Each structure stands twice: as C-alpha cells, then as structure tokens.
Amino acid sequence: MSDQKYIEEMRQIWEMVKDSFRENEKLSETFINLWFSDIEIISFENDVLTIGSASELKFKIVQDRYLDKIRNEFSKLMGFEIHVNLIFTGSAVSADQIKQRVITPASQRAPAEEENSPVMPSYNFEYTFENFIVGSTNKFAHAACVAVANNPATNYNPLFIYGNSGLGKTHLMCAVINKLKSDNPNIKIIYTKGEDFTNQMIACLTSKTMDEFRNKYRKCDVLLIDDIQFIAGKISIQEEFFHTFNALFEEKKQIILTSDRPPRDIKTLEDRLKSRFEWGLLADIEPPDLELRIAIIKKKAEQVKVSIPDEVLTYLGENLRSNIRQIEGAIKKLGALSFLSGRSITMEEAQSVLTILLDGAEPVNVTVDKIFAAIYSHYGVSREEIVGPKRNKDIANARHVTVYLIRQITEMSLQNIAKIFDRDHATIMSSLRAVEKRLNTEAGFPAELADIKKEITG
C-alpha cells in the first residue's frame, strides 16, 4: 500500500477503534475526547500504521497506557497483524521528521502514574439540524430543539429529552449549541454530562472553590446537561443542582437536559427536581422504525463514501434495530472490509458483520423460523402449507396471522415479507388488514395473538 493513498480509510477504522473502546473498555465520551480526539493518522505502509499527537501530555498518556490496545483493535478489525507507531508531532517541521519520531509500544515501557484530569467535552460541530435524519420516532424532539434554538428560554424551559442510549439525544443538543453559536457568537453556553458535573463539584468542594463552581454554572446563558440521571441518589449534588436550576430559571436562561428515562422514572431523584424537570417540555426519542433506520444507514454510508446495494440496505435496516451507534459501527466496519478487499459490499459480508455486531442477538431469519413454528403449534398448519397455493379458511387465517406477526416482530419490509410467501405486495397488505379487522371485531382474538407472540419473543 502506498504511503498516503489510504489515509481516509484508516481514519474510518480509527473511529471504529474508538467505538470499541467505548463499548468494550467502557471508556466515557469525556475520556475519549480528552485523550484521543487529536490523534492523527500520519501514514499506513507495509502493515505499519503511524499515528501522531501534537500534545505532549496526551502523547505520553496514550503511549504508556493505550498504544498496545490501539494496535490490538486495529489488528482485530482489519483481520491481520498491524504495527502501530505513535509519534509526537508538536514540534515537527516536516513529514520526514514526523516519520522519524517512532515511539516504542507501551508493552516495552514502565507503567506511568494514572492521570485524572476532568475536562469539559468539546462541542461536535458536525452535529447539526441539517444532518439529523428526522422520522416518526424523533420528529417531536427534533421540532422542540429547533424551537429552543430559535427562541431560547421562551416556551420550552426546561427542555427535557429522554430515550435510550444511541438514539440522537446528544446530536440534538449539539445542534442546538451550533445554531445558538451561529446566531450569537458571544452567547455563554455550558455543555457537560451529569457525571462530569458531579466530579467537578466534588473537586471544587475538596479545593474549597465552590464559589467559582457556582459562578461558572449560574452565570451562563444556556446550560445543557447530558445524562442528568447520574445525579440521582447524590444528596449534596442534587441540592447544588436544585439551586443552580432555580437561579438560571429565574434569570430566564435556557436549560436543556437529557436522560435515559422520563423524570418520574428516575429512582432516588428528589421530588422537587422531578417537578422542575417537568415544568417545561418533555420530549421522548424512540428507537427508529424500519424506514428511518434505512434512511439513516443510507445517509451514514454516503457520509463515509461507502456504496451499499439496495438489498443490503434493506437487510441492514431489518436487523440493526438497537440504536444509531450500532448502525454507525456497521457502516464503518463494512467500509473497512470494502477498502481492504477492494470489492463492493455483498450480502455475505453484511451478514458476517452483523453476526459480530449483534453479539448473540437473534437474526431476523431465525425469528421468522420461530414464527412459523409457533403458528404450527397453535393452528396445526405447516410452513409448506402457509407459503403454498392452498386457500382454504384454516390455511388462509394461519397465513394472515403469520404475515402479521412477521411484520410486527421483525419490522421486515413488505417487499421482503412478500418474498417469503412468494406473493406480491398487495397480498401481504391484504393479510395485514385481515388480521387488524379481526383484532377489532373478535373479542378473544387479541389475547390469542398475544399468546402466540409471547411464545415467539419470550
């Protein structure tokens, strides 16, 4: 491989390495931003990857603590042994000088003392309203954030966004920040996480600098706190945040909070905070539906210049149902495979990637098999009869229920369901309508359907 030809592809794999650290090493976003954000891909030649850091402190920490882990992750993702050299680029004046600053891997060095330096995470300027993909499951939260960005501290204060991890809450917060900064460069904005707010307060209590802490948080124009549920159960932290909230609210300053659940469901959170969090607007984000997932996959693939055939797009959308980070991980890994093989992405490669990413989760085809088995158990109609040409009443009813359950449980596209039954799109729609009619007219049918579904999903 030439020295510079694949720099962009290696940058994509570097993003995958960081994703792995988040998932497997349980490193926080703050830690990732602090120590890894300025790591640059310098070159990749003869299975040797050279990376560099312009910060001497960050260079030392990564060199002593994480260089071996980085090498191992690159090797695992690329499928062959990669050698990783870390260099300090802070005072380099030429590419040749940069390349000469090769550092010994951490495994050959004495361990350093643990570093602990909490910082405010930087805003992500790539997260905007323009590149946030809107669908039925997130459009309310998106609209609320747009309204707040256009008119802060007006109608929706506080704005409380909740939903599972990886669904776009942080993207929306950063989009608000970027819009506010664009409209008013001098606006004072603080963005932090509940965990960091807690750690900073503890540090200030220890150093007896609480006045500085209070001035910092109570004198801003906009306060955004991600994962506010982290302060639950911490009495002194909740007390301080209660007064911070009141001070900002009384001064008509915008407050935006996110959590993995609504305020009423945050255990050990004080009632007075729950009440205040509900003063403004609650906006939830649900997992993306099939159509939105396919749109997200297509957009993410375009962003990293990965070409994915339509049938693979649909397959990925049907199987990647967890969150957007999972989708991003799949796209990056497929891009790496395409780059390494020099071939277009195939269905086989997509299936291989999903086997790794789903980590034991059940693929859609296995779920479909379970549905057919459950239908046979309840109605005595075999899979062969269901997909066959016979149309007597018993077989037709079993066929309708099977179609309905496949759609409900797997969210598979109507086109792909039609392929299973060797029928057209209109026939599948007719089956769905038949079941919906029975649900509305037959008293015992909803319970019957619920029993079958429980057998399938546990």
DOLOLO-798418 format. One record per residue (C-alpha): residue number from 1; residue in one letter; x, y, z. Coordinates in nm, 2 decimals. Layout:
{NUM "a" {X Y Z}}
...
//
This chain:
{1 "m" {0.00 0.00 0.00}}
{2 "s" {0.13 0.35 -0.08}}
{3 "d" {0.21 0.59 0.20}}
{4 "q" {-0.09 0.83 0.17}}
{5 "k" {-0.34 0.66 -0.05}}
{6 "y" {-0.55 0.51 0.23}}
{7 "i" {-0.53 0.77 0.49}}
{8 "e" {-0.91 0.85 0.48}}
{9 "e" {-0.99 0.48 0.51}}
{10 "m" {-0.76 0.44 0.81}}
{11 "r" {-0.93 0.73 0.97}}
{12 "q" {-1.26 0.55 0.94}}
{13 "i" {-1.11 0.24 1.10}}
{14 "w" {-0.97 0.47 1.38}}
{15 "e" {-1.33 0.58 1.45}}
{16 "m" {-1.42 0.21 1.48}}
{17 "v" {-1.14 0.16 1.73}}
{18 "k" {-1.27 0.44 1.95}}
{19 "d" {-1.62 0.29 1.93}}
{20 "s" {-1.47 -0.04 2.05}}
{21 "f" {-1.31 0.14 2.34}}
{22 "r" {-1.65 0.29 2.43}}
{23 "e" {-1.82 -0.04 2.42}}
{24 "n" {-1.56 -0.29 2.54}}
{25 "e" {-1.33 -0.08 2.76}}
{26 "k" {-1.62 0.12 2.90}}
{27 "l" {-1.44 0.45 2.84}}
{28 "s" {-1.66 0.76 2.88}}
{29 "e" {-1.71 1.01 2.60}}
{30 "t" {-1.52 1.26 2.81}}
{31 "f" {-1.22 1.03 2.83}}
{32 "i" {-1.23 0.96 2.46}}
{33 "n" {-1.25 1.33 2.37}}
{34 "l" {-0.97 1.42 2.62}}
{35 "w" {-0.70 1.17 2.52}}
{36 "f" {-0.79 1.05 2.17}}
{37 "s" {-0.95 1.35 1.99}}
{38 "d" {-0.63 1.49 1.85}}
{39 "i" {-0.48 1.17 1.74}}
{40 "e" {-0.40 1.19 1.37}}
{41 "i" {-0.34 0.92 1.11}}
{42 "i" {0.00 1.00 0.96}}
{43 "s" {0.07 0.71 0.73}}
{44 "f" {0.00 0.34 0.65}}
{45 "e" {0.26 0.15 0.47}}
{46 "n" {0.37 -0.22 0.48}}
{47 "d" {0.13 -0.30 0.76}}
{48 "v" {0.27 -0.02 0.97}}
{49 "l" {0.03 0.25 1.09}}
{50 "t" {0.19 0.57 1.21}}
{51 "i" {-0.03 0.79 1.43}}
{52 "g" {0.06 1.12 1.59}}
{53 "s" {-0.03 1.36 1.87}}
{54 "a" {0.06 1.73 1.89}}
{55 "s" {0.00 1.74 2.27}}
{56 "e" {0.30 1.62 2.48}}
{57 "l" {0.08 1.52 2.77}}
{58 "k" {-0.17 1.33 2.56}}
{59 "f" {0.11 1.17 2.37}}
{60 "k" {0.26 1.04 2.69}}
{61 "i" {-0.07 0.90 2.83}}
{62 "v" {-0.16 0.72 2.51}}
{63 "q" {0.19 0.59 2.47}}
{64 "d" {0.21 0.45 2.82}}
{65 "r" {-0.15 0.33 2.86}}
{66 "y" {-0.32 0.27 2.53}}
{67 "l" {-0.08 0.21 2.24}}
{68 "d" {-0.10 -0.17 2.28}}
{69 "k" {-0.48 -0.16 2.30}}
{70 "i" {-0.49 0.05 1.98}}
{71 "r" {-0.27 -0.19 1.80}}
{72 "n" {-0.48 -0.49 1.91}}
{73 "e" {-0.80 -0.32 1.80}}
{74 "f" {-0.66 -0.22 1.46}}
{75 "s" {-0.54 -0.58 1.40}}
{76 "k" {-0.87 -0.73 1.50}}
{77 "l" {-1.07 -0.50 1.28}}
{78 "m" {-0.85 -0.54 0.98}}
{79 "g" {-0.80 -0.91 1.01}}
{80 "f" {-0.42 -0.92 1.01}}
{81 "e" {-0.14 -0.80 1.23}}
{82 "i" {-0.09 -0.43 1.23}}
{83 "h" {0.21 -0.25 1.38}}
{84 "v" {0.12 0.09 1.53}}
{85 "n" {0.38 0.36 1.59}}
{86 "l" {0.29 0.67 1.79}}
{87 "i" {0.49 0.99 1.74}}
{88 "f" {0.49 1.33 1.90}}
{89 "t" {0.42 1.59 1.63}}
{90 "g" {0.41 1.90 1.84}}
{91 "s" {0.75 2.04 1.72}}
{92 "a" {0.79 1.86 1.39}}
{93 "v" {0.86 2.07 1.09}}
{94 "s" {0.84 1.82 0.81}}
{95 "a" {0.68 1.49 0.71}}
{96 "d" {1.02 1.32 0.72}}
{97 "q" {1.09 1.45 1.07}}
{98 "i" {0.75 1.33 1.18}}
{99 "k" {0.82 0.98 1.05}}
{100 "q" {1.15 0.96 1.23}}
{101 "r" {0.98 1.01 1.57}}
{102 "v" {0.88 0.65 1.62}}
{103 "i" {0.80 0.55 1.98}}
{104 "t" {0.83 0.22 2.14}}
{105 "p" {0.50 0.05 2.22}}
{106 "a" {0.37 0.07 2.58}}
{107 "s" {0.43 -0.30 2.65}}
{108 "q" {0.81 -0.23 2.64}}
{109 "r" {0.79 0.06 2.88}}
{110 "a" {0.75 0.10 3.25}}
{111 "p" {0.39 0.19 3.35}}
{112 "a" {0.32 0.56 3.43}}
{113 "e" {0.11 0.70 3.71}}
{114 "e" {-0.27 0.72 3.64}}
{115 "e" {-0.38 1.06 3.51}}
{116 "n" {-0.71 1.21 3.62}}
{117 "s" {-0.80 1.54 3.46}}
{118 "p" {-1.17 1.61 3.41}}
{119 "v" {-1.25 1.85 3.13}}
{120 "m" {-1.55 1.99 2.96}}
{121 "p" {-1.62 1.79 2.64}}
{122 "s" {-1.59 1.99 2.32}}
{123 "y" {-1.89 2.06 2.11}}
{124 "n" {-1.92 1.85 1.80}}
{125 "f" {-1.96 2.09 1.51}}
{126 "e" {-2.06 1.81 1.27}}
{127 "y" {-2.39 1.76 1.46}}
{128 "t" {-2.64 2.00 1.31}}
{129 "f" {-3.01 2.01 1.25}}
{130 "e" {-2.94 1.97 0.88}}
{131 "n" {-2.77 1.63 0.91}}
{132 "f" {-3.01 1.50 1.17}}
{133 "i" {-3.24 1.25 1.00}}
{134 "v" {-3.60 1.30 1.11}}
{135 "g" {-3.86 1.03 1.13}}
{136 "s" {-4.17 0.94 1.31}}
{137 "t" {-3.99 0.83 1.63}}
{138 "n" {-3.78 1.15 1.68}}
{139 "k" {-3.97 1.43 1.50}}
{140 "f" {-4.12 1.58 1.82}}
{141 "a" {-3.79 1.60 2.00}}
{142 "h" {-3.63 1.75 1.68}}
{143 "a" {-3.90 2.01 1.65}}
{144 "a" {-3.87 2.10 2.02}}
{145 "c" {-3.49 2.15 1.98}}
{146 "v" {-3.53 2.37 1.67}}
{147 "a" {-3.79 2.58 1.86}}
{148 "v" {-3.55 2.62 2.15}}
{149 "a" {-3.25 2.70 1.93}}
{150 "n" {-3.46 2.97 1.75}}
{151 "n" {-3.61 3.12 2.07}}
{152 "p" {-3.42 3.01 2.38}}
{153 "a" {-3.58 3.04 2.72}}
{154 "t" {-3.92 3.12 2.58}}
{155 "n" {-4.18 2.85 2.58}}
{156 "y" {-3.99 2.53 2.64}}
{157 "n" {-3.78 2.58 2.96}}
{158 "p" {-3.65 2.34 3.07}}
{159 "l" {-3.65 2.11 2.77}}
{160 "f" {-3.61 1.75 2.89}}
{161 "i" {-3.53 1.49 2.62}}
{162 "y" {-3.53 1.13 2.71}}
{163 "g" {-3.47 0.80 2.54}}
{164 "n" {-3.23 0.50 2.53}}
{165 "s" {-2.86 0.55 2.46}}
{166 "g" {-2.76 0.60 2.10}}
{167 "l" {-3.08 0.75 1.96}}
{168 "g" {-2.96 1.10 1.89}}
{169 "k" {-3.01 1.30 2.21}}
{170 "t" {-2.65 1.43 2.21}}
{171 "h" {-2.67 1.51 1.84}}
{172 "l" {-2.98 1.73 1.90}}
{173 "m" {-2.81 1.91 2.20}}
{174 "c" {-2.50 1.98 1.98}}
{175 "a" {-2.73 2.10 1.70}}
{176 "v" {-2.89 2.35 1.94}}
{177 "i" {-2.54 2.47 2.05}}
{178 "n" {-2.42 2.51 1.70}}
{179 "k" {-2.74 2.71 1.60}}
{180 "l" {-2.71 2.93 1.90}}
{181 "k" {-2.34 3.00 1.84}}
{182 "s" {-2.41 3.08 1.48}}
{183 "d" {-2.68 3.33 1.57}}
{184 "n" {-2.49 3.48 1.86}}
{185 "p" {-2.11 3.40 1.89}}
{186 "n" {-2.09 3.57 2.23}}
{187 "i" {-2.36 3.36 2.40}}
{188 "k" {-2.23 3.18 2.71}}
{189 "i" {-2.31 2.81 2.68}}
{190 "i" {-2.21 2.53 2.91}}
{191 "y" {-2.25 2.17 2.80}}
{192 "t" {-2.15 1.89 3.03}}
{193 "k" {-2.26 1.55 3.15}}
{194 "g" {-2.42 1.46 3.48}}
{195 "e" {-2.12 1.26 3.57}}
{196 "d" {-1.88 1.55 3.49}}
{197 "f" {-2.10 1.80 3.68}}
{198 "t" {-2.07 1.57 3.98}}
{199 "n" {-1.70 1.52 3.96}}
{200 "q" {-1.63 1.89 3.91}}
{201 "m" {-1.84 1.98 4.21}}
{202 "i" {-1.66 1.72 4.43}}
{203 "a" {-1.32 1.86 4.31}}
{204 "c" {-1.44 2.21 4.40}}
{205 "l" {-1.56 2.10 4.74}}
{206 "t" {-1.22 1.94 4.80}}
{207 "s" {-1.03 2.25 4.69}}
{208 "k" {-1.27 2.49 4.86}}
{209 "t" {-1.35 2.67 4.54}}
{210 "m" {-1.73 2.63 4.53}}
{211 "d" {-1.78 3.00 4.46}}
{212 "e" {-1.60 2.95 4.13}}
{213 "f" {-1.81 2.65 4.05}}
{214 "r" {-2.14 2.83 4.12}}
{215 "n" {-2.03 3.14 3.92}}
{216 "k" {-1.95 2.92 3.63}}
{217 "y" {-2.28 2.73 3.62}}
{218 "r" {-2.51 3.01 3.73}}
{219 "k" {-2.38 3.29 3.50}}
{220 "c" {-2.42 3.11 3.17}}
{221 "d" {-2.70 3.18 2.91}}
{222 "v" {-2.76 2.82 2.83}}
{223 "l" {-2.69 2.51 3.03}}
{224 "l" {-2.71 2.17 2.87}}
{225 "i" {-2.65 1.85 3.08}}
{226 "d" {-2.64 1.51 2.92}}
{227 "d" {-2.74 1.21 3.13}}
{228 "i" {-2.88 1.41 3.42}}
{229 "q" {-3.00 1.09 3.58}}
{230 "f" {-2.64 1.04 3.70}}
{231 "i" {-2.70 1.29 3.99}}
{232 "a" {-2.99 1.08 4.13}}
{233 "g" {-2.92 0.94 4.47}}
{234 "k" {-2.64 1.20 4.54}}
{235 "i" {-2.79 1.43 4.80}}
{236 "s" {-2.54 1.71 4.80}}
{237 "i" {-2.51 1.71 4.42}}
{238 "q" {-2.89 1.73 4.39}}
{239 "e" {-2.90 2.01 4.64}}
{240 "e" {-2.65 2.22 4.44}}
{241 "f" {-2.82 2.15 4.11}}
{242 "f" {-3.16 2.24 4.26}}
{243 "h" {-3.02 2.59 4.34}}
{244 "t" {-2.84 2.62 4.01}}
{245 "f" {-3.16 2.53 3.82}}
{246 "n" {-3.36 2.79 4.02}}
{247 "a" {-3.10 3.06 3.96}}
{248 "l" {-3.10 3.00 3.58}}
{249 "f" {-3.47 2.96 3.55}}
{250 "e" {-3.54 3.29 3.74}}
{251 "e" {-3.30 3.47 3.51}}
{252 "k" {-3.48 3.33 3.21}}
{253 "k" {-3.18 3.13 3.10}}
{254 "q" {-3.24 2.81 2.88}}
{255 "i" {-3.19 2.47 3.04}}
{256 "i" {-3.17 2.15 2.83}}
{257 "l" {-3.14 1.81 3.00}}
{258 "t" {-3.13 1.46 2.86}}
{259 "s" {-3.18 1.13 3.03}}
{260 "d" {-3.24 0.76 2.95}}
{261 "r" {-3.59 0.78 3.11}}
{262 "p" {-3.85 1.04 3.20}}
{263 "p" {-3.81 1.23 3.53}}
{264 "r" {-4.08 1.03 3.71}}
{265 "d" {-3.89 0.71 3.64}}
{266 "i" {-3.56 0.83 3.77}}
{267 "k" {-3.53 0.64 4.10}}
{268 "t" {-3.38 0.83 4.40}}
{269 "l" {-3.42 1.16 4.22}}
{270 "e" {-3.57 1.42 4.46}}
{271 "d" {-3.93 1.50 4.40}}
{272 "r" {-3.86 1.87 4.38}}
{273 "l" {-3.62 1.81 4.09}}
{274 "k" {-3.86 1.58 3.92}}
{275 "s" {-4.12 1.85 3.94}}
{276 "r" {-3.89 2.12 3.80}}
{277 "f" {-3.78 1.89 3.52}}
{278 "e" {-4.14 1.87 3.41}}
{279 "w" {-4.21 2.24 3.42}}
{280 "g" {-4.12 2.29 3.06}}
{281 "l" {-4.15 2.03 2.78}}
{282 "l" {-4.08 1.66 2.79}}
{283 "a" {-3.98 1.51 2.45}}
{284 "d" {-3.90 1.14 2.40}}
{285 "i" {-3.70 0.97 2.13}}
{286 "e" {-3.79 0.62 2.05}}
{287 "p" {-3.58 0.36 1.86}}
{288 "p" {-3.60 0.43 1.48}}
{289 "d" {-3.86 0.24 1.28}}
{290 "l" {-3.76 0.04 0.97}}
{291 "e" {-3.80 0.33 0.72}}
{292 "l" {-3.59 0.57 0.94}}
{293 "r" {-3.32 0.31 1.00}}
{294 "i" {-3.28 0.25 0.63}}
{295 "a" {-3.26 0.63 0.57}}
{296 "i" {-3.00 0.67 0.85}}
{297 "i" {-2.79 0.38 0.71}}
{298 "k" {-2.80 0.53 0.36}}
{299 "k" {-2.70 0.88 0.49}}
{300 "k" {-2.42 0.74 0.71}}
{301 "a" {-2.29 0.54 0.42}}
{302 "e" {-2.29 0.85 0.19}}
{303 "q" {-2.10 1.05 0.46}}
{304 "v" {-1.82 0.80 0.47}}
{305 "k" {-1.83 0.73 0.10}}
{306 "v" {-1.94 0.37 0.13}}
{307 "s" {-2.16 0.23 -0.15}}
{308 "i" {-2.42 -0.02 -0.03}}
{309 "p" {-2.66 -0.21 -0.27}}
{310 "d" {-3.03 -0.16 -0.20}}
{311 "e" {-3.09 -0.52 -0.09}}
{312 "v" {-2.81 -0.49 0.16}}
{313 "l" {-2.95 -0.15 0.29}}
{314 "t" {-3.28 -0.32 0.35}}
{315 "y" {-3.12 -0.62 0.52}}
{316 "l" {-2.92 -0.40 0.75}}
{317 "g" {-3.23 -0.19 0.83}}
{318 "e" {-3.42 -0.50 0.92}}
{319 "n" {-3.15 -0.63 1.15}}
{320 "l" {-2.99 -0.33 1.31}}
{321 "r" {-3.27 -0.23 1.55}}
{322 "s" {-3.09 -0.13 1.86}}
{323 "n" {-2.96 0.23 1.81}}
{324 "i" {-2.78 0.47 1.58}}
{325 "r" {-2.44 0.39 1.72}}
{326 "q" {-2.49 0.03 1.62}}
{327 "i" {-2.57 0.14 1.27}}
{328 "e" {-2.26 0.37 1.25}}
{329 "g" {-2.05 0.07 1.37}}
{330 "a" {-2.19 -0.15 1.10}}
{331 "i" {-2.13 0.11 0.82}}
{332 "k" {-1.77 0.17 0.94}}
{333 "k" {-1.69 -0.20 0.95}}
{334 "l" {-1.84 -0.26 0.61}}
{335 "g" {-1.64 0.03 0.47}}
{336 "a" {-1.32 -0.11 0.62}}
{337 "l" {-1.40 -0.45 0.46}}
{338 "s" {-1.46 -0.29 0.13}}
{339 "f" {-1.14 -0.09 0.15}}
{340 "l" {-0.93 -0.40 0.24}}
{341 "s" {-1.08 -0.63 -0.02}}
{342 "g" {-1.11 -0.37 -0.29}}
{343 "r" {-1.46 -0.51 -0.37}}
{344 "s" {-1.81 -0.39 -0.34}}
{345 "i" {-2.01 -0.48 -0.03}}
{346 "t" {-2.20 -0.80 -0.07}}
{347 "m" {-2.49 -0.96 0.13}}
{348 "e" {-2.25 -1.22 0.26}}
{349 "e" {-2.02 -0.95 0.41}}
{350 "a" {-2.32 -0.77 0.56}}
{351 "q" {-2.43 -1.09 0.72}}
{352 "s" {-2.08 -1.16 0.86}}
{353 "v" {-2.06 -0.81 1.00}}
{354 "l" {-2.40 -0.84 1.17}}
{355 "t" {-2.30 -1.17 1.33}}
{356 "i" {-2.02 -0.98 1.51}}
{357 "l" {-2.22 -0.67 1.59}}
{358 "l" {-2.53 -0.84 1.72}}
{359 "d" {-2.31 -1.04 1.95}}
{360 "g" {-2.55 -1.33 2.00}}
{361 "a" {-2.87 -1.14 1.92}}
{362 "e" {-3.12 -1.33 1.71}}
{363 "p" {-3.10 -1.26 1.33}}
{364 "v" {-3.43 -1.19 1.16}}
{365 "n" {-3.43 -1.52 0.97}}
{366 "v" {-3.42 -1.72 1.30}}
{367 "t" {-3.71 -1.51 1.43}}
{368 "v" {-3.91 -1.59 1.12}}
{369 "d" {-3.85 -1.96 1.17}}
{370 "k" {-3.98 -1.93 1.52}}
{371 "i" {-4.29 -1.76 1.40}}
{372 "f" {-4.37 -2.04 1.16}}
{373 "a" {-4.31 -2.29 1.43}}
{374 "a" {-4.54 -2.11 1.67}}
{375 "i" {-4.81 -2.09 1.41}}
{376 "y" {-4.78 -2.47 1.35}}
{377 "s" {-4.80 -2.52 1.73}}
{378 "h" {-5.12 -2.32 1.76}}
{379 "y" {-5.31 -2.39 1.44}}
{380 "g" {-5.15 -2.72 1.31}}
{381 "v" {-5.07 -2.56 0.97}}
{382 "s" {-4.72 -2.62 0.84}}
{383 "r" {-4.48 -2.37 0.68}}
{384 "e" {-4.52 -2.55 0.35}}
{385 "e" {-4.90 -2.51 0.36}}
{386 "i" {-4.87 -2.15 0.46}}
{387 "v" {-4.64 -2.05 0.18}}
{388 "g" {-4.81 -2.28 -0.06}}
{389 "p" {-5.10 -2.21 -0.30}}
{390 "k" {-5.39 -2.36 -0.09}}
{391 "r" {-5.66 -2.11 0.02}}
{392 "n" {-5.90 -2.29 0.24}}
{393 "k" {-6.01 -2.10 0.55}}
{394 "d" {-5.78 -2.25 0.81}}
{395 "i" {-5.47 -2.21 0.59}}
{396 "a" {-5.57 -1.86 0.49}}
{397 "n" {-5.62 -1.75 0.85}}
{398 "a" {-5.28 -1.90 0.96}}
{399 "r" {-5.12 -1.73 0.67}}
{400 "h" {-5.27 -1.39 0.76}}
{401 "v" {-5.15 -1.43 1.12}}
{402 "t" {-4.80 -1.53 1.02}}
{403 "v" {-4.77 -1.23 0.79}}
{404 "y" {-4.89 -1.00 1.07}}
{405 "l" {-4.65 -1.14 1.33}}
{406 "i" {-4.35 -1.12 1.10}}
{407 "r" {-4.43 -0.76 1.03}}
{408 "q" {-4.49 -0.67 1.39}}
{409 "i" {-4.20 -0.86 1.55}}
{410 "t" {-3.92 -0.82 1.29}}
{411 "e" {-4.04 -0.49 1.11}}
{412 "m" {-3.93 -0.66 0.79}}
{413 "s" {-4.02 -0.46 0.48}}
{414 "l" {-4.34 -0.56 0.30}}
{415 "q" {-4.14 -0.65 -0.01}}
{416 "n" {-3.92 -0.89 0.17}}
{417 "i" {-4.22 -1.05 0.35}}
{418 "a" {-4.38 -1.10 0.01}}
{419 "k" {-4.07 -1.29 -0.10}}
{420 "i" {-4.10 -1.53 0.19}}
{421 "f" {-4.46 -1.62 0.08}}
{422 "d" {-4.39 -1.59 -0.29}}
{423 "r" {-4.67 -1.34 -0.32}}
{424 "d" {-4.70 -0.98 -0.42}}
{425 "h" {-4.70 -0.66 -0.21}}
{426 "a" {-5.08 -0.62 -0.24}}
{427 "t" {-5.14 -0.97 -0.10}}
{428 "i" {-4.93 -0.90 0.21}}
{429 "m" {-5.12 -0.58 0.27}}
{430 "s" {-5.45 -0.77 0.24}}
{431 "s" {-5.33 -1.02 0.51}}
{432 "l" {-5.24 -0.73 0.74}}
{433 "r" {-5.58 -0.57 0.70}}
{434 "a" {-5.75 -0.91 0.76}}
{435 "v" {-5.57 -0.95 1.10}}
{436 "e" {-5.64 -0.59 1.20}}
{437 "k" {-6.01 -0.64 1.13}}
{438 "r" {-6.02 -0.95 1.35}}
{439 "l" {-5.84 -0.76 1.63}}
{440 "n" {-6.12 -0.50 1.62}}
{441 "t" {-6.42 -0.74 1.58}}
{442 "e" {-6.34 -1.07 1.76}}
{443 "a" {-6.33 -1.05 2.14}}
{444 "g" {-6.10 -1.34 2.20}}
{445 "f" {-5.86 -1.28 1.92}}
{446 "p" {-5.63 -1.02 2.07}}
{447 "a" {-5.55 -1.25 2.36}}
{448 "e" {-5.49 -1.54 2.13}}
{449 "l" {-5.25 -1.33 1.92}}
{450 "a" {-5.07 -1.21 2.24}}
{451 "d" {-5.02 -1.57 2.35}}
{452 "i" {-4.86 -1.67 2.02}}
{453 "k" {-4.64 -1.36 2.02}}
{454 "k" {-4.52 -1.43 2.38}}
{455 "e" {-4.43 -1.79 2.27}}
{456 "i" {-4.21 -1.64 2.00}}
{457 "t" {-4.04 -1.35 2.19}}
{458 "g" {-4.04 -1.50 2.54}}
//
